[in-house]
Amino acid sequence: MNMKDAFSFQDRVILITGASRGIGRAMAEGFRDAGAIVYGTGTREDSIAWMQDNGVNGRLLDVASHDQAAPLIKEIVERHGRLHCLINNAGISSTTPASHYKEEEMQQMLETNFKGAMRLCQAYYKAQRRHGGVIINVSSVMGIVATVLASVYCGTKGALIQLTKALAVEWAGAGFRVNALCPGFIETDMTSHIQSREGLMGRMIDTIPLKRIGRPEDLVGPAMLLASDASAYMTGQCIVVDGGMTAM
Ligand SMILES: NC(=O)c1ccc[n+]([C@@H]2O[C@H](COP(=O)([O-])OP(=O)(O)OC[C@H]3O[C@@H](n4cnc5c(N)ncnc54)[C@H](OP(=O)(O)O)[C@@H]3O)[C@@H](O)[C@H]2O)c1
C-alpha cells in the first residue's frame, strides 16, 4: 500500500453528526482541509449557517428523531455515488445524580447517544451495502471507566462501544469497518461547567499524564487514521485519546 494514497481524503465523502461545535467541528475542518467533501449535521439554524459559511455541507438533523437519518444518507449517496465514512459524533451529557433521573431525560440521552447512532449506522449500511464503508462512533472514556454524576451518560457510551464491536463483527463480511474513538476530557461546550471551576480543573489535570486537557483538534488525527485506508485491517476497536488519563 502506498502510504501517501492510504492517507488521502481527496474527494472522499464524509458525514459527521454534530459538526457545528467542539470535536465534530474540528473533525469537519480537518477533513475539509484534507480535501474531503464533508457533510455535517446540527439541530440549530445557526449551526447550519456556520457550516455553510465554512465549506461544510450543513444539514439539519436531530439524531434523536426516528425518521431523519435515512433520507439524509440517501441524498448524499444519490448525489456522490458513495458515502465513504460516517462519523457518529453528536452527543449530549448531563450531571443529574443517578437517583434523580427522570424518564424523559433518560430517554433523551438514550435516543441521542445510542439509538441515534444506531439509526445512522442502519441507514448507512442499507445505502452502502454494495460498496461497504467505514463507521466511526464517538464514545468516551466514560464508556470504559466511570465518574460521579454521569450514570446514564456512562451507560450510553459503554453501550456504544459494544454496539461498535457487534456491528464490526456482523457487517465485516459486507465490507464495513466499524471502530470507536474514546476521547478523555476535551475543552468544548460540553465540559464548560468544569472548565469554569479552577480548583476542579487543577485536580482534573493532575489525573492526566500529559498535564493538559484535550483540545478538539486532538481527535482529528485519530479520526483520520480510522477513516483512512491506512487502518484497513482495524475493525471493532476503540482508540482512547485521553492524554494517558485511563493509563494511570
Ligand atoms: N468534550 C468532552 O470532554 C468529551 C469527552 C468524551 C466524549 N465526548 C463525546 O464527543 C462528542 C462531541 O462532544 P463535544 O464535546 O464536541 O460536544 P459539544 O461541544 O456539546 O457539541 C455537540 C455537537 O452535537 C450536536 N448535537 C447535539 N445534539 C444533537 C442531536 N440531537 N442531533 C444532532 N446533533 C446534535 C450539536 O449541534 P447543535 O448545537 O446544532 O445541536 C453540536 O454540534 C459527543 O458524543 C460527546 O459525548 C466528549
The ligand as an SDF file (V2000), in Angstrom:
LIG
                    3D

 48 52  0  0  0  0  0  0  0  0999 V2000
  -15.9800   17.0970   25.4190 N   0  0  0  0  0  0  0  0  0  0  0  0
  -15.5420   16.0120   26.0180 C   0  0  0  0  0  0  0  0  0  0  0  0
  -14.7810   16.0750   27.0140 O   0  0  0  0  0  0  0  0  0  0  0  0
  -15.9430   14.6580   25.5110 C   0  0  0  0  0  0  0  0  0  0  0  0
  -15.3170   13.5390   26.0860 C   0  0  0  0  0  0  0  0  0  0  0  0
  -15.6580   12.2790   25.6360 C   0  0  0  0  0  0  0  0  0  0  0  0
  -16.5840   12.1180   24.6330 C   0  0  0  0  0  0  0  0  0  0  0  0
  -17.1840   13.2100   24.0920 N   0  0  0  0  0  0  0  0  0  0  0  0
  -18.1720   12.9690   23.0320 C   0  0  0  0  0  0  0  0  0  0  0  0
  -17.7780   13.6420   21.8570 O   0  0  0  0  0  0  0  0  0  0  0  0
  -18.9330   14.0340   21.1200 C   0  0  0  0  0  0  0  0  0  0  0  0
  -18.8720   15.5200   20.8260 C   0  0  0  0  0  0  0  0  0  0  0  0
  -18.7920   16.1980   22.0710 O   0  0  0  0  0  0  0  0  0  0  0  0
  -18.4480   17.7630   22.1830 P   0  0  0  0  0  0  0  0  0  0  0  0
  -17.7950   17.9360   23.4930 O   0  0  0  0  0  0  0  0  0  0  0  0
  -17.7730   18.2230   20.9590 O   0  0  0  0  0  0  0  0  0  0  0  0
  -19.9320   18.3580   22.2740 O   0  0  0  0  0  0  0  0  0  0  0  0
  -20.4910   19.8530   22.0870 P   0  0  0  0  0  0  0  0  0  0  0  0
  -19.3850   20.8240   22.0520 O   0  0  0  0  0  0  0  0  0  0  0  0
  -21.5600   19.9800   23.1030 O   0  0  0  0  0  0  0  0  0  0  0  0
  -21.1440   19.7780   20.6160 O   0  0  0  0  0  0  0  0  0  0  0  0
  -22.1760   18.8900   20.3800 C   0  0  0  0  0  0  0  0  0  0  0  0
  -22.4810   18.8400   18.9080 C   0  0  0  0  0  0  0  0  0  0  0  0
  -23.5110   17.8590   18.7220 O   0  0  0  0  0  0  0  0  0  0  0  0
  -24.6300   18.4600   18.0990 C   0  0  0  0  0  0  0  0  0  0  0  0
  -25.8530   17.8340   18.6390 N   0  0  0  0  0  0  0  0  0  0  0  0
  -26.2700   17.7750   19.9080 C   0  0  0  0  0  0  0  0  0  0  0  0
  -27.4330   17.0960   19.9960 N   0  0  0  0  0  0  0  0  0  0  0  0
  -27.7330   16.7050   18.7310 C   0  0  0  0  0  0  0  0  0  0  0  0
  -28.7990   15.9820   18.1560 C   0  0  0  0  0  0  0  0  0  0  0  0
  -29.8130   15.5100   18.8860 N   0  0  0  0  0  0  0  0  0  0  0  0
  -28.7890   15.7740   16.8220 N   0  0  0  0  0  0  0  0  0  0  0  0
  -27.7720   16.2320   16.0540 C   0  0  0  0  0  0  0  0  0  0  0  0
  -26.7400   16.9430   16.5400 N   0  0  0  0  0  0  0  0  0  0  0  0
  -26.7310   17.1780   17.8630 C   0  0  0  0  0  0  0  0  0  0  0  0
  -24.5170   19.9550   18.3680 C   0  0  0  0  0  0  0  0  0  0  0  0
  -25.1340   20.7070   17.3270 O   0  0  0  0  0  0  0  0  0  0  0  0
  -26.4060   21.6610   17.6460 P   0  0  0  0  0  0  0  0  0  0  0  0
  -25.9530   22.6490   18.6590 O   0  0  0  0  0  0  0  0  0  0  0  0
  -26.7540   22.2560   16.3260 O   0  0  0  0  0  0  0  0  0  0  0  0
  -27.4740   20.7380   18.1370 O   0  0  0  0  0  0  0  0  0  0  0  0
  -23.0070   20.1480   18.3620 C   0  0  0  0  0  0  0  0  0  0  0  0
  -22.5360   20.3150   17.0420 O   0  0  0  0  0  0  0  0  0  0  0  0
  -20.1350   13.6420   21.9750 C   0  0  0  0  0  0  0  0  0  0  0  0
  -20.6380   12.3940   21.5410 O   0  0  0  0  0  0  0  0  0  0  0  0
  -19.5450   13.5040   23.3670 C   0  0  0  0  0  0  0  0  0  0  0  0
  -20.2780   12.6160   24.1750 O   0  0  0  0  0  0  0  0  0  0  0  0
  -16.8920   14.4860   24.5010 C   0  0  0  0  0  0  0  0  0  0  0  0
  1  2  1  0
  2  3  2  0
  2  4  1  0
  4  5  1  0
  4 48  2  0
  5  6  2  0
  6  7  1  0
  7  8  2  0
  8  9  1  0
  8 48  1  0
  9 10  1  0
  9 46  1  0
 10 11  1  0
 11 12  1  0
 11 44  1  0
 12 13  1  0
 13 14  1  0
 14 15  2  0
 14 16  1  0
 14 17  1  0
 17 18  1  0
 18 19  2  0
 18 20  1  0
 18 21  1  0
 21 22  1  0
 22 23  1  0
 23 24  1  0
 23 42  1  0
 24 25  1  0
 25 26  1  0
 25 36  1  0
 26 27  1  0
 26 35  1  0
 27 28  2  0
 28 29  1  0
 29 30  1  0
 29 35  2  0
 30 31  1  0
 30 32  2  0
 32 33  1  0
 33 34  2  0
 34 35  1  0
 36 37  1  0
 36 42  1  0
 37 38  1  0
 38 39  2  0
 38 40  1  0
 38 41  1  0
 42 43  1  0
 44 45  1  0
 44 46  1  0
 46 47  1  0
M  CHG  2   8   1  16  -1
M  END
$$$$
